[in-house]
Amino acid sequence: MDFKQRFLTSMNHEEPDRVPVMGLIAEPATSNYILGKPPADMASMVRNPETRAMVRDIINTSWTELVYGNFSDALEAAIKMGFDANWTIYTQMEAFVDPRVKDGLVCHDICGRVWKLTGTEDGNIVVNYIDGLCPTEEGWDAWDGRRKTLLDEFARNTAEHHKKLAAAYGDRIHPVGYTSMSIFESTWQCMGFVNFTRSLYQKPDFVKKVIDSQTDFYLKYLDAVMECGGEVVIGGDDLGQKTGPIMRPDIIEKLFGESYRRVSELVHKRNRKLLWHSCGNIYAFLDKFVEWGFDGVFTLEPTAGMELAKVREQVGHKLVLMGNLDVSYLLVRGNRVEVQEAVKQAIKAAAPGGGYILSPSHSHIAVDPTRLEWMIEAAHKYGKYPIHPFV
Amino acid sequence: MSDNTIEQLKNAMLALDMDAALKATNDVVKTQSKSAVKEAVDTVTQALQIVGKRFQDGDWYLAELVYGGEIAKEVMALLSPLMQAEASRSQGTVVIGTVAGDLHDLGKNIFINYARSSGFNVVDLGVDVPAAKFASAVREQKPLALGMSCLLTSTEKELGKVIEELSKQGLRDKVKVVIGGAALSERTARDVAADAFAPDAITGLDIIKKWSAS
């Protein structure tokens, strides 16, 4: 069985030859380390005030090539490590020099969000959400009008990015496209969470207008990702925080339920399967995920209390499960025995009957490639089907 | 003003009705009565305790917690000019900020709304705060607690730098340190030698209330 058959067999809740292992490699430093490449100059250039504007210009003129290069390296690295699959992502951003950010640049994305882009000493580029571009309805209307003029080009670039990666690497790894700019997150993040909650109570029609636009955008984005021909696509929205849902599940249903049903319908109409990404404690949403038509779920974040055995008990094989390997300690500083034990536990809890894809619960720059190597090694050793009862 | 106005304020806050809460507060303000203002402030504190409890019990969620805090902030903005005399009854000072390299402030700001409404004097250092600035604030403000917010794994190491800076300046044993944020855990608190980890703003406030009481 090859990597793709292994992955797709598990997506069908059948037992492949062994548990498939998915990489979530996206960070340049992780790829560089694995591939033995020196750290990129851009990280130090963006920290340096004298060269920052030059980086801004490079980003604004060569964004598509930069993102392709990043995921090309990520796939090469994932192949070298022995992963069966790895995610691929395309987003669109415009960079600015902004006095709010002393050690980097500010980027505006196509969902109306503001990000901080900076470089670390070990050559990583780090991008984190900081704010919304549209704190008011007037701001949103202006932004949304401008976005409409960018959509066709964005969809073309998205499709091209995923198609090129699939053509270049699809014979050695299963690239899974991820529509990372999602509906709930983009809705609140384009205005900021405080403005979002205030608008929810005081200007519900404005919130509805934003949701409708972000949903239409997302469906177009998703359709473009699916042009690459892969059988599985990753969608997602972080609906949980550390201790529970960010918002009442019944309000999420009321505001976003229809959007999520449209997402599933589109994916299934294209004969694909949908793996849904959500961080945080999401027990309260698992049954909703089934109802909305999702085929699988990850990240199943252990530090937010997500336990594979409990999730499997709650949803049975109505959802494929992926992830759950801790990235706060285990895959950052854990020792070999701890990594091995965590892999064994995950396999024991979720792999019988198929429908489990082993992977880190998320990706970030501190995830250590050596720990990833131990994770894969343990998955190969203990993940052979039939799963041994004493794993 | 009648007891009914105070009751209306409490009910409005618990129903997350901003307009009704501000109307009741304006009725209190019109009386210019210090005792009525005190009663209203106590009511805001009580209402937020109930909101916080509903959040911790899983009955309410982050959105309700944030909006409850926003209502309290606006109500307190109306009451504050009339309550200078009450300022000396602070439960203590808390210095708080988001660590260097991190610009997130949602959790920090929720904490601030709830802590101020609970009678704490909160010194907000803002976001992207370097270790030296945390240490200076501790030296100058002599707070009972220092809160550090950190959402990003990439900036987690800043927590340790701040605590080292406090130790270097002989301040570590003079202040309790609580950390919170999505990237953190109990293990992080142990690793950086913080006194406590708070998974959310309300737990953070509970921890500081305990320290204040002891």
Interface residues (C-beta under 8 A of the other chain):
Chain A: R100 V101 K102 D103 K116 T118 T120 N124 V126 N128 I130 D131 F193 V194 F196 T197 R198 L200 Y201 Q202 Q241 K242 T243 G244 P245 I246 M247 R248 I251 T303 V327 S328 Y329 V332 H364 I365 A366
Chain B: L16 M18 G58 W60 Y61 L62 A63 E64 V66 Y67 E70 G101 D102 L103 H104 L106 N109 D128 L151 L152 T153 S154 E156 A182 A183 L184 S185 R187 T188 P199 D200
